[in-house]
């Protein structure tokens, strides 16, 4: 079984400042890792995914994440945030061979951009 | 760009009533999922569906729940007799031709049970 921990339920950041949203996972097997974003009143949109290629993954909207196997982490970063980045961000995992069990999600981190 | 759609966006029902939540997955996708998110909690897997049958289901997906792909385009989740604790946002997801493809999510249906 897998589990995902997003330690920060809320992260307030000033506009144009850098941000890091933390994600740690636990799994007895190798996994794929994902970050999804949920804008207000919308569904979950894929930001980026790690599928065992390069450890630094670049996604949409200027976000990137780095897979660290020894620390079992997949933190999401952006060098300069905008008001439009205000949203809920979810980290998720699935076993390497795919899994009919579906994605296992963290509780989410609410990114609040302050002007 | 193709997208997953869900209807209705918001459903209010009385406890004990049956509800059907509808999803139209991306065409030519083969794997389908339902997830739910109770307010303030994490998104949880309910059920996966492939080749017209359930592949996996979580312990949440008890006998009150059922899924169906009645006409080759819609994918439905039925809750037979709703309980207060079924109030949540329900997300449908579809996935391409491989179990390792990305899952694409719909906008969700907010179910409120009174």
HADDOCK unambig.tbl for C-alpha pairs under 7 A between the chains (distance, minus, plus):
assign (segid A and resid 42 and name CA) (segid B and resid 107 and name CA) 5.02 0.50 0.50
assign (segid A and resid 43 and name CA) (segid B and resid 105 and name CA) 6.24 0.50 0.50
assign (segid A and resid 43 and name CA) (segid B and resid 106 and name CA) 5.41 0.50 0.50
assign (segid A and resid 43 and name CA) (segid B and resid 107 and name CA) 3.50 0.50 0.50
assign (segid A and resid 43 and name CA) (segid B and resid 108 and name CA) 5.86 0.50 0.50
assign (segid A and resid 44 and name CA) (segid B and resid 105 and name CA) 5.56 0.50 0.50
assign (segid A and resid 44 and name CA) (segid B and resid 107 and name CA) 6.90 0.50 0.50
assign (segid A and resid 45 and name CA) (segid B and resid 105 and name CA) 6.81 0.50 0.50
assign (segid A and resid 97 and name CA) (segid B and resid 100 and name CA) 6.51 0.50 0.50
assign (segid A and resid 98 and name CA) (segid B and resid 99 and name CA) 5.07 0.50 0.50
assign (segid A and resid 98 and name CA) (segid B and resid 100 and name CA) 4.55 0.50 0.50
assign (segid A and resid 99 and name CA) (segid B and resid 99 and name CA) 6.64 0.50 0.50
assign (segid A and resid 100 and name CA) (segid B and resid 48 and name CA) 5.95 0.50 0.50
assign (segid A and resid 100 and name CA) (segid B and resid 55 and name CA) 6.09 0.50 0.50
assign (segid A and resid 100 and name CA) (segid B and resid 56 and name CA) 5.70 0.50 0.50
assign (segid A and resid 101 and name CA) (segid B and resid 48 and name CA) 6.81 0.50 0.50
assign (segid A and resid 101 and name CA) (segid B and resid 56 and name CA) 5.68 0.50 0.50
assign (segid A and resid 101 and name CA) (segid B and resid 57 and name CA) 6.94 0.50 0.50
assign (segid A and resid 102 and name CA) (segid B and resid 45 and name CA) 6.00 0.50 0.50
assign (segid A and resid 102 and name CA) (segid B and resid 48 and name CA) 6.89 0.50 0.50
assign (segid A and resid 103 and name CA) (segid B and resid 45 and name CA) 6.79 0.50 0.50
assign (segid A and resid 105 and name CA) (segid B and resid 42 and name CA) 6.44 0.50 0.50
assign (segid A and resid 105 and name CA) (segid B and resid 43 and name CA) 5.89 0.50 0.50
assign (segid A and resid 105 and name CA) (segid B and resid 44 and name CA) 6.96 0.50 0.50
assign (segid A and resid 106 and name CA) (segid B and resid 42 and name CA) 6.01 0.50 0.50
assign (segid A and resid 107 and name CA) (segid B and resid 41 and name CA) 5.99 0.50 0.50
assign (segid A and resid 107 and name CA) (segid B and resid 42 and name CA) 4.18 0.50 0.50
assign (segid A and resid 108 and name CA) (segid B and resid 42 and name CA) 6.77 0.50 0.50
